[in-house]
C-alpha cells in the first residue's frame, strides 16, 4: 500500500469513527432560537447536562429520606418509600465539598425541600414505567436468575431421575433455529447495553430519564438496542409457536425453563465479558455458530410438507405424516 493510499484509508476510518461516535450521543438542543425565553433555555440546558430538568417526576425507592428546608437550618421534611416528587429548582453551593449541585423537590405545596443531586440520584427513580422497569431489572435480576436457574436444575434432576429425555437449546434442540436465535439476541442486547455503559454512559443516563420504546429519533446505538429488544419479542413468539407444535405442553414448559436459563446466562456472561472487552470476541463466535447451524439446517431440509409443515429432505412421502408431496 502506498503512502497516499494509506493516508486516504486512515482519513476514511477516522471519518467513520467520527460519524459513529457522533451518532452515539443525543443532539445538543438549539439554544440560539429567538423564540426561546430564558427559562426555556435554562430548562433545556439542565436537560442536556443533567438529563432531567424542571417538572421531572420522581419516586422514592429507599425507605425514607430527609429534605432540608433551606435556608432554615435544622429543619427537615421526611419522605417515605413510594412518595412522588417533582423537580422544582436547582441551586449551586460551591462551598459544599460533597456535591455543589442541590435540587429542590416538591412533594406537595406544604412538603418541599432541598437535597444533594448525588443523593437524589441514588434515592429516586423516574416515574415513567420504562424507567421503573429498567430500575427493577437492574436491581433484582440476580435474584431472578438464581430462582429460575435453581428451578431449571431441580426440574432437570427430577426428569433425569425419571429417565426421561430432556430437550435443551443447541445440544438436544427442537427442529427450529428460533431458540438459538433468541439466545443470540439476548447476548447481542447485553453487549450493546454494556457497551453504552462503558463508552457512552451519558447516552444511557439520558435514555433512563427520558425513555422511549421507539427506535426512531434516538442515537444510533440506542436505536440498535431498541430494535434488538423488539426483535427479541418477535422471535420469542415464533419460539412459542414452534415449541407447542413440536412438544407436549409438559415438555414445552420444561424446555422454556431451560431456554430462560440460557438467556439469563447469556445476559450475565456478556455483561461481564463485554466490560473487559473480550465479550465482542465471544459474540462474534456466537454469530459464527448460529450462521453455521443455519447453513446446515438449510442444507439438511430443503422442503416442507404441504400437509403437516414439517421439514423434509426431498419430495415424496412425508416421514412425519405420510402425505405425498410432489
C-alpha positions as CSV (number, residue, x, y, z in Angstrom):
1,X,0.0,0.0,0.0
2,X,1.4,3.4,-1.0
3,X,1.7,6.3,1.4
4,X,-1.1,8.2,-0.3
5,X,-3.4,5.2,-0.2
6,X,-2.6,4.5,3.4
7,X,-3.3,8.2,4.3
8,X,-6.7,8.0,2.5
9,X,-7.6,4.8,4.3
10,X,-6.7,6.5,7.6
11,X,-8.8,9.5,6.8
12,X,-11.7,7.3,5.8
13,X,-11.5,5.2,9.0
14,X,-11.3,8.4,11.0
15,X,-14.4,9.8,9.3
16,X,-16.3,6.6,10.0
17,X,-15.2,6.7,13.7
18,X,-16.4,10.3,14.0
19,X,-19.7,9.5,12.4
20,X,-20.2,6.5,14.7
21,X,-19.2,8.4,17.8
22,X,-21.4,11.4,17.0
23,X,-24.3,9.1,16.4
24,X,-24.0,7.7,19.9
25,X,-25.0,10.9,21.6
26,X,-28.2,12.9,21.8
27,X,-28.0,16.1,19.8
28,X,-27.5,19.2,21.8
29,X,-30.6,21.4,21.9
30,X,-30.6,24.6,19.9
31,X,-30.4,27.4,22.4
32,X,-30.0,30.2,19.9
33,X,-33.5,30.2,18.6
34,X,-35.1,33.7,19.1
35,X,-38.5,32.4,20.2
36,X,-37.0,30.8,23.3
37,X,-37.2,32.7,26.6
38,X,-34.5,32.5,29.3
39,X,-36.5,30.0,31.4
40,X,-36.8,27.6,28.5
41,X,-33.1,27.9,27.6
42,X,-32.2,27.1,31.2
43,X,-34.5,24.1,31.2
44,X,-33.0,22.7,28.0
45,X,-29.5,23.3,29.4
46,X,-30.3,21.3,32.5
47,X,-31.9,18.6,30.4
48,X,-28.8,18.3,28.2
49,X,-26.3,18.5,31.1
50,X,-28.1,16.5,33.8
51,X,-30.6,14.5,31.7
52,X,-33.5,15.7,33.7
53,X,-35.0,19.2,34.2
54,X,-37.7,21.2,36.0
55,X,-41.0,19.3,36.5
56,X,-39.4,15.9,36.1
57,X,-41.4,13.5,38.2
58,X,-39.5,11.1,40.6
59,X,-40.5,8.4,43.0
60,X,-38.6,7.5,46.2
61,X,-37.2,3.9,46.2
62,X,-35.5,3.9,49.6
63,X,-37.1,3.6,53.0
64,X,-37.0,7.3,53.8
65,X,-35.1,10.5,53.2
66,X,-34.9,14.0,54.6
67,X,-35.4,17.2,52.6
68,X,-33.7,20.2,54.0
69,X,-35.9,23.2,54.4
70,X,-33.3,25.8,53.3
71,X,-32.4,28.5,54.2
72,X,-33.9,27.4,57.6
73,X,-31.2,25.3,59.4
74,X,-32.0,22.1,61.2
75,X,-35.5,21.9,59.6
76,X,-36.4,18.9,57.5
77,X,-39.3,17.2,55.8
78,X,-39.4,13.4,55.8
79,X,-40.4,11.4,52.7
80,X,-41.1,7.7,52.7
81,X,-40.8,4.9,50.1
82,X,-43.3,5.4,47.3
83,X,-43.7,9.2,47.7
84,X,-43.6,11.1,44.5
85,X,-42.0,14.4,44.0
86,X,-41.3,16.9,41.2
87,X,-38.1,18.8,40.5
88,X,-38.8,22.4,41.3
89,X,-35.5,24.2,41.3
90,X,-31.7,24.0,41.1
91,X,-29.0,25.7,43.2
92,X,-25.2,25.7,43.2
93,X,-23.3,25.7,46.5
94,X,-19.6,26.0,45.7
95,X,-18.6,25.6,49.4
96,X,-20.2,22.2,49.6
97,X,-17.3,19.7,49.3
98,X,-19.6,16.7,48.9
99,X,-21.8,17.9,46.0
100,X,-22.1,21.5,44.9
101,X,-25.4,20.9,43.0
102,X,-28.6,20.9,45.1
103,X,-32.1,20.1,43.8
104,X,-35.3,21.3,45.3
105,X,-38.0,18.6,45.3
106,X,-41.7,19.3,45.9
107,X,-44.0,16.5,47.3
108,X,-46.9,18.9,47.9
109,X,-47.4,22.6,48.4
110,X,-46.5,22.1,52.1
111,X,-43.8,19.4,51.8
112,X,-40.8,20.7,49.9
113,X,-37.1,20.7,50.5
114,X,-33.5,20.5,49.1
115,X,-31.3,17.5,48.5
116,X,-27.9,17.0,47.0
117,X,-28.1,15.8,43.4
118,X,-25.9,12.7,44.1
119,X,-28.2,11.7,47.0
120,X,-31.3,12.3,44.8
121,X,-30.0,10.1,42.0
122,X,-29.4,7.2,44.5
123,X,-32.7,7.5,46.2
124,X,-35.2,8.5,43.5
125,X,-36.3,6.8,40.2
126,X,-38.3,8.5,37.4
127,X,-42.0,7.6,37.5
128,X,-42.1,6.6,33.8
129,X,-43.0,2.9,33.6
130,X,-40.0,2.2,31.3
131,X,-37.6,3.8,33.8
132,X,-39.2,1.8,36.6
133,X,-38.8,-1.4,34.6
134,X,-35.1,-0.6,34.0
135,X,-34.5,0.1,37.7
136,X,-36.4,-3.1,38.7
137,X,-34.5,-5.3,36.3
138,X,-31.1,-3.7,37.2
139,X,-31.8,-4.0,40.9
140,X,-33.2,-7.6,41.2
141,X,-32.1,-9.5,38.1
142,X,-29.6,-11.5,40.1
143,X,-32.3,-12.9,42.3
144,X,-34.5,-13.7,39.3
145,X,-31.5,-15.6,37.7
146,X,-30.9,-17.6,40.8
147,X,-34.6,-18.6,41.2
148,X,-35.0,-19.6,37.5
149,X,-31.7,-21.4,37.4
150,X,-32.5,-23.3,40.6
151,X,-35.9,-24.2,39.3
152,X,-34.5,-25.5,36.0
153,X,-31.8,-27.6,37.8
154,X,-34.5,-29.1,40.1
155,X,-36.7,-30.0,37.1
156,X,-33.8,-31.4,35.2
157,X,-32.7,-33.6,38.1
158,X,-36.3,-34.8,38.5
159,X,-36.7,-35.7,34.8
160,X,-33.2,-37.3,34.8
161,X,-34.3,-39.4,37.8
162,X,-37.4,-40.4,35.9
163,X,-35.2,-41.3,32.9
164,X,-37.0,-39.1,30.5
165,X,-35.2,-37.3,27.7
166,X,-34.8,-33.5,28.2
167,X,-34.8,-31.1,25.3
168,X,-32.2,-28.4,25.6
169,X,-31.2,-25.5,23.4
170,X,-28.5,-26.3,20.8
171,X,-27.4,-29.7,22.3
172,X,-30.7,-31.6,22.1
173,X,-32.8,-29.0,20.4
174,X,-36.2,-28.9,18.8
175,X,-36.4,-28.6,15.0
176,X,-36.1,-24.9,15.0
177,X,-33.4,-22.2,14.9
178,X,-35.5,-19.7,16.8
179,X,-34.4,-20.7,20.3
180,X,-30.8,-20.3,19.4
181,X,-31.6,-17.0,17.7
182,X,-33.3,-15.9,20.9
183,X,-30.2,-16.6,22.9
184,X,-28.1,-14.7,20.3
185,X,-30.4,-11.7,20.5
186,X,-30.1,-11.7,24.3
187,X,-26.3,-11.8,24.0
188,X,-26.3,-9.0,21.4
189,X,-28.6,-6.8,23.5
190,X,-26.5,-7.4,26.6
191,X,-23.3,-6.5,24.6
192,X,-24.9,-3.3,23.3
193,X,-26.2,-2.4,26.8
194,X,-22.8,-2.8,28.4
195,X,-21.1,-1.0,25.6
196,X,-23.2,2.0,26.3
197,X,-22.4,1.8,30.0
198,X,-18.6,1.7,29.2
199,X,-18.3,4.1,26.2
200,X,-21.3,6.4,26.3
201,X,-22.8,6.4,29.8
202,X,-24.4,9.8,29.4
203,X,-26.4,8.5,26.5
204,X,-27.8,5.7,28.6
205,X,-28.5,8.0,31.5
206,X,-30.4,10.4,29.3
207,X,-32.5,7.5,28.0
208,X,-33.1,6.4,31.6
209,X,-34.6,9.8,32.5
210,X,-36.3,10.2,29.1
211,X,-37.2,6.7,27.9
212,X,-39.0,5.6,24.8
213,X,-39.8,2.4,23.0
214,X,-39.5,3.9,19.6
215,X,-36.2,3.2,17.8
216,X,-36.5,6.4,15.9
217,X,-35.2,9.9,16.8
218,X,-32.7,8.4,19.2
219,X,-28.9,8.0,18.8
220,X,-27.8,5.2,16.6
221,X,-26.6,2.9,19.3
222,X,-29.9,3.2,21.2
223,X,-31.8,2.6,18.0
224,X,-29.9,-0.7,17.5
225,X,-30.5,-1.7,21.1
226,X,-34.3,-1.0,20.9
227,X,-34.6,-2.8,17.6
228,X,-32.9,-5.8,19.2
229,X,-35.4,-5.8,22.0
230,X,-38.4,-5.6,19.6
231,X,-36.8,-8.4,17.5
232,X,-36.4,-10.5,20.7
233,X,-40.1,-10.2,21.4
234,X,-41.0,-11.3,17.8
235,X,-38.6,-14.2,17.9
236,X,-40.0,-15.3,21.3
237,X,-43.5,-15.5,19.8
238,X,-42.0,-17.6,17.0
239,X,-40.3,-19.9,19.6
240,X,-43.6,-20.4,21.4
241,X,-45.4,-21.3,18.2
242,X,-42.7,-23.9,17.2
243,X,-42.4,-25.2,20.7
244,X,-46.0,-26.1,21.3
245,X,-46.4,-27.6,17.8
246,X,-43.5,-30.0,18.3
247,X,-43.7,-30.9,22.0
248,X,-46.3,-31.8,24.5
249,X,-47.4,-29.0,26.9
250,X,-45.4,-30.5,29.8
251,X,-42.2,-30.9,27.7
252,X,-42.7,-27.4,26.3
253,X,-42.8,-25.9,29.8
254,X,-39.6,-27.8,30.8
255,X,-37.9,-26.6,27.6
256,X,-39.0,-23.0,28.3
257,X,-37.4,-23.2,31.7
258,X,-34.1,-24.3,30.1
259,X,-34.4,-21.6,27.5
260,X,-35.0,-18.9,30.1
261,X,-31.9,-20.1,32.0
262,X,-29.8,-20.0,28.8
263,X,-31.0,-16.4,28.0
264,X,-30.3,-15.2,31.5
265,X,-26.9,-16.9,31.4
266,X,-26.1,-15.2,28.1
267,X,-27.1,-11.9,29.6
268,X,-24.8,-12.2,32.6
269,X,-22.0,-13.7,30.7
270,X,-21.9,-11.0,28.0
271,X,-22.4,-8.2,30.6
272,X,-19.4,-9.4,32.5
273,X,-17.2,-10.1,29.5
274,X,-18.0,-7.0,27.5
275,X,-17.0,-4.9,30.5
276,X,-13.4,-6.4,30.0
277,X,-13.7,-6.1,26.2
278,X,-13.5,-9.9,25.4
279,X,-17.3,-10.1,25.1
280,X,-17.0,-8.9,21.5
281,X,-14.9,-11.9,20.6
282,X,-17.5,-14.3,22.2
283,X,-20.3,-12.5,20.4
284,X,-18.5,-13.0,17.1
285,X,-18.1,-16.6,17.9
286,X,-21.7,-16.9,18.8
287,X,-22.8,-15.4,15.5
288,X,-20.5,-17.8,13.6
289,X,-22.0,-20.8,15.5
290,X,-25.5,-19.6,14.6
291,X,-24.7,-19.0,10.9
292,X,-23.1,-22.4,10.7
293,X,-26.1,-24.1,12.2
294,X,-28.4,-22.1,9.9
295,X,-26.4,-23.2,6.8
296,X,-26.5,-26.9,8.0
297,X,-30.2,-26.6,8.6
298,X,-30.9,-25.2,5.1
299,X,-28.8,-27.9,3.6
300,X,-30.4,-30.7,5.5
301,X,-34.0,-29.8,4.8
302,X,-34.8,-28.1,1.5
303,X,-38.6,-28.6,1.6
304,X,-41.6,-28.6,3.9
305,X,-44.5,-31.0,3.9
306,X,-47.6,-29.4,2.4
307,X,-49.8,-31.3,5.0
308,X,-48.1,-31.0,8.4
309,X,-45.5,-28.3,7.7
310,X,-42.5,-30.4,8.9
311,X,-39.1,-30.2,7.1
312,X,-38.3,-33.0,4.6
313,X,-35.1,-33.6,2.7
314,X,-36.8,-34.5,-0.6
315,X,-40.2,-34.6,-2.3
316,X,-42.3,-37.7,-1.9
317,X,-43.7,-39.4,1.1
318,X,-43.5,-37.3,4.3
319,X,-41.9,-39.3,7.1
320,X,-43.9,-37.4,9.7
321,X,-47.5,-37.7,8.5
322,X,-47.3,-39.9,5.4
323,X,-48.6,-37.3,3.0
324,X,-47.3,-37.4,-0.6
325,X,-45.5,-34.2,-1.7
326,X,-44.9,-33.8,-5.5
